[in-house]
Amino acid sequence: MLAAELATAGLVIGLMLGLLGGGGAIFTAPLLVYVFDVAPLTATTVSLVVVLFAAASGLVGHAKAGRVQWRQGLLFGLVGTAGAAAGSLLAGALPEQVLMGAFAGLLLVAAYAMWRPPVTSLDQSRRRGWPAVVATALGVGVVTGFFGVGGGFVIVPALVLVLGFSMPTAAATGLLVIAVNAAAALVVRGPAHLDWGVALPMAVGAMVGSFAGSRLARRVPAARLQRGFAVLMMGTAAFVAVQVGTA
């Protein structure tokens, strides 16, 4: 397996992340499993590394611009670590075919979320109480830990709807939540299913692609791009489902 090929794959994933502000990492595990012949549990663990590197890289620019709500983001992320730990343990306990079948379902959910118009604002007086915040944070953590994805398509709307953030603040703070949850899931999974020879080239490529994608995003119509990626997710979900069904 060539490092250059993995870095190129990471670059493409990073471009998606940069262009959309999230969602691109959801392609990491299927790509590793069906193109690079990596075991599903290892693929989702490597995906966590890619997500962590890309989120940390993107967080720097947002932090400089003052868009990150550090206290609330850290609290949301720390609550979610319990869900991330539970999701990681569950992923390790299930058969690989079940894991990939569930991944096909996640792709469809993400495609639906991306196809819909984005949630952009919420009156601060309509913010949810702490039980909803805790439940949402735990749910986001489970998604990250189980599938090895950032879950930006869940986190950003959740921060808008549950905490009343503006869209730019939610997108920025969401990267902090993603980084915290991904780090927690990696700690729980440990080194047994982590191949650094696969993870590092992809992570570096994703960081470069994320930076380039964020620059290109200003020139591309966001709604058209989002729907295009939603169609790509649906196609990938169908492909994964067929592979699982014929295995």
Secondary structure, DSSP 8 states (H G I E B T S, - for coil): --HHHHHHHHHHHHHHHHHHSS-GGGGHHHHHHHTS---HHHHHHHHHHHHHHHHHHHHHHHHHTT---HHHHHHHHHHHHHHHHHHHHHHHHS-HHHHHHHHHHHHHHHHHHHHS-------GGG---HHHHHHHHHHHHHHHHHH----HHHHHHHHHHHH---HHHHHHHHHHHHHHHHHHHHHHH-GGG--HHHHHHHHHHHHHHHHHHHHHGGGS-HHHHHHHHHHHHHHHHHHHHHHHHH-
